[in-house]
Amino acid sequence: MIKAIRSGLWTCSRCLRQTPRARGPPKRSLSSVPGAAFSDASQTPVDHSPADRKHEDTLLRQIFDSPPTFDSFGKTLFGARGNVGLFRNRYLTSPRGFLVFAHVTIIKAQYVVDKVLAASTLEDYKALVRDMDRLSDLLCRVLDVSDFVRVTHPDEEMQAAASQAWSMVYQYMNELNTTTGLSDQLGKALANPDVMASWNEEEQTVATLLQQDFMKSAIHLPKESRDRFVSISQRISELGSTFVQEMHPERRYLEFPSSQLFGMDPTLVKKNTIRGLVRIPTLSSEATAALRTVYDEDARREIYCATRTASSEAIQLLETLLKSRAELAKLSGFASYAHMALQDKMMAKTPESVNQFLLALSKHNAPLVEEEVAGLIREKSARHQNKAVDLQPWDKDFYMESIRRGMRSRRKYDDRLSAYFSLGTVMQGLSRLFTRLYGIRFVPRDTLPGETWHPDVRRLDVVSDTDGHVAVLYCDLFYRHDKSPNPAHFTVRCSREISEAEMEKAAEQYHVKAPGLPDFESPIDAANDGMGVSQQPGSIKQLPTIALICDFEQKRQRNEPALLDYHQVETLFHEMGHAIHSTLARTSLQNVAGTRCATDFAELPSTLMENFCADPSVLGLFARHYSTDAPLPYEMVVDRLHVSRRFEASERENQILLAMLDQKYHSLQPGEDDIDSTEMYLGLQREFGKLPPDPPGTKFQGFFGHLFGYGSTYYSYLFDLVLSRRVWQVVFSAGQNGAAIDRANGERLKESLLKWGGSRDPWRCLSDTLQDERLINGDEKAMSLVGSWVTKDDFQG
């Protein structure tokens, strides 16, 4: 498979005629190509000398905290320069540009396809993996930017054009994925010892991944079976999309007299009162608030059951989806869909290994949950004159909130924690942290006309002390009414080495002046669509281009900074962990660049970052009061963490049960017509849960939308949460004695894990990072070992 579409944070019609080209100049070596020494004539090199670093550091805070500073930043440097295109992609100056970009890309891709299909000599086969990686990169160039634009850009015409371009290239990609000649040629290369000996570790990894993708797309089957595979895959896509979009509760609204909702915020009660009754949407923030605050147990029971009971239509859709996935797995020769999904691109490799991890995790988490349940029972008993009581499912949120409220009431600080976390200071702190750990920093950079999708977007260049400009980071961090509130990290373009052959081809093409095509200024410009590259002796690489999306409130009218609550600081650190992974893993092949690694490995760098924002030495780098400049009293963070982590084991139990359910559902065998998805979920609660199980009649699984997007891989976040905590303890000594800002520790993480992206076995990366040989095989024993790394101190220390 040429390109595996990724869902969520990460994130291919043919051209009817080929644009005529003028005869190009004779082929020349890269060193003789005019303009080859410069990555982009529009990108004048920035002076990053040490004398300027203090100014850069100050400016970084100001462009996020001071609207007037940002408004005036870089506005007069380039005069009346025309539209340079979104992300400086010269095609993307208008909606029509997306379609031109897609057409030109398909022409370029077909040239590579023809080259691969015609391979016959040893040298041809040695070059094949890089040719196929380039083919994948060409398609990703359109798919990734279009995917970003169609869900983020505020202009509906741009969204529509991006969607059309995405569909064109996606359709072409699917044609390639059923082209048996590509798979056959790759198989010949992999079977040739001389070819394999010529490939480095990265090339061998990519070749194997591509072969596995082809196998999973049933390309080895007869045409009739391949057609059936496509048909079932389409059915699954439609069922899954409908399941996610149409999920709703059996009862859409609940009604109560206001007297029954005593304890709930009176403002919410009044807002939802209609003709003397309080009408609450079943799936709403009001219902969530009621479960936490309403004293009446009967009301809480009714709300709880309604919020845990999906419609019969949702359950039917889910069970049909599960049966279809089992059928697809059987057609492809796998024991179950879980086996099919986990075989490659996952550290776990098999459902058995996942279950070993989840069982070990559940075993070690259970005593922590029992302690928390005992605390809830004591709280309930105290409210009932110390009588013996049983904890009911609808009691959990109410008494958790009661205990947390008591903890918060004992705080002795006048100021809010957010006063010490202006967005600018947090961004400044991240840059200072990365400088200490990895020798890279954020440098504010002006944007040119057309480069960003909204005036609020800030551009930061990521600059290395040793390698110069290594990535471009676009930050769209402020609230807009037409913008998704969900934080996200998008890799718009991956790292990849641009070959001399590509440069020679670009040297032939960039002179072409045709209506509707960009006017490129150099071969490098043409080879990279106008976007940035980095250059080292003997190597030219695409710059990783990343977009970070958040939803922080900006107080522009008062010229005050956006102040982040602690959860928002954690979110920004988490998303920046993805960005640093994309930045430091600057591989030569894009299939394994940055976050294009094992799915259950991709969240490790981001969850690891959440530990840093709780560390006193890290907070000491930047956390100061936005108006008085007083340093943050660290006790405020300790209190905040103490409250938020009070019932962390219970929350983790819920995630463990959902991960187990995901495995159970996707281990179904084809032909199992009597699926009872409800009993399967309630059975897991009764067997492994320490919290009271849902009452009969509830059907929560119908709200578990991740079953579609994460089919059999939902355990990944839990897995990476445990791994990241272990790395924090072993590599960074849990922050003791300034270990969180020690350069040697940062280099250890970078050299052992971050820089490899997906080009090295993640178990080897983890084993090297932790210096633990027990992990090297990545077998069931290793998975069980990871599951045992849960203690109270691990997650509540």
ZIHU-V768685 format. One record per pair of residues at least 12 apart in sequence whose C-alpha atoms are under 6 Angstrom apart, sorted by the first residue. I is the first residue (numbers start at 1). J is the second residue. Records with the same first field share a line. If there is no record, write none. Layout:
I->J + J
//
This chain:
1->177 + 210 + 213 + 214
2->136
3->136
9->488 + 489 + 490
10->490
11->490
12->139 + 169 + 170 + 171 + 172 + 173
13->168
15->103
24->508
25->508
30->500
35->522
39->533
40->525
56->443
60->444
61->424 + 425 + 428
64->424
65->424 + 561
74->446
83->449 + 450
84->450
85->450 + 451
86->450 + 451 + 452
87->451
88->451 + 530 + 531
89->529 + 530 + 531
90->518 + 529 + 530
95->158 + 161
98->162 + 165
99->165
102->165
109->135
125->189
126->195
129->207
143->166
144->492
145->492
146->162 + 166
150->162 + 163
153->453
202->759
218->332
239->321
240->708
243->317
244->705
247->314
248->310 + 311
249->309 + 310 + 311
250->310 + 311
252->281 + 282
253->280 + 281 + 282
254->279 + 280
255->278 + 279
256->277 + 278
257->277 + 278
258->278
261->294
262->294
263->293 + 294 + 295
264->290 + 293 + 294
282->307
291->398
292->397 + 398 + 401
293->398
300->394
301->394
304->394
308->698 + 699 + 700
309->698 + 699 + 700
310->699 + 700 + 702
314->702
315->702
325->337
326->669 + 670
327->670
336->667
337->666
338->666 + 667 + 712
345->598
346->598 + 599 + 600
353->780 + 783
356->784
357->783 + 784 + 787
360->784 + 787 + 788
361->787 + 788
364->790
368->649
369->649 + 650
376->399
393->692
404->643
418->563 + 564 + 565
419->625 + 626
420->623 + 624 + 625 + 626
421->563 + 564
422->561 + 562 + 563
423->562
425->622
429->621 + 622
436->741 + 743
437->741 + 743 + 746
438->746
439->464 + 465
440->463 + 464
441->462 + 463
442->460 + 461 + 462
443->460 + 461
444->460
445->459 + 460
457->475 + 476
458->474 + 475
459->473 + 474
460->473
471->543 + 544 + 545 + 583
472->545
473->546 + 547
474->547
475->547 + 548
476->549
477->549 + 550 + 551 + 552
478->551 + 552 + 553
479->551 + 552 + 553
485->551
487->549 + 550
488->548 + 549
489->547 + 548
490->546 + 547
491->546
492->545 + 546
493->544 + 545
494->544 + 590
495->542 + 543 + 544 + 586 + 590 + 593
496->541 + 542 + 588 + 589 + 590
497->540 + 541 + 588
498->540 + 541
506->523 + 526 + 527
507->523
510->523 + 526
570->610
573->609
574->606 + 607 + 609 + 610
577->605 + 606 + 609
578->606
581->594 + 754
582->594 + 595
584->755
585->754 + 755 + 756 + 757
592->757 + 758 + 759
593->757
594->757
596->758
597->757 + 758
600->716
603->720
604->720 + 724
608->724
617->738
659->714 + 715
662->712
663->712
666->712
678->699
752->765 + 768 + 769
753->765
763->776 + 778
764->776
//
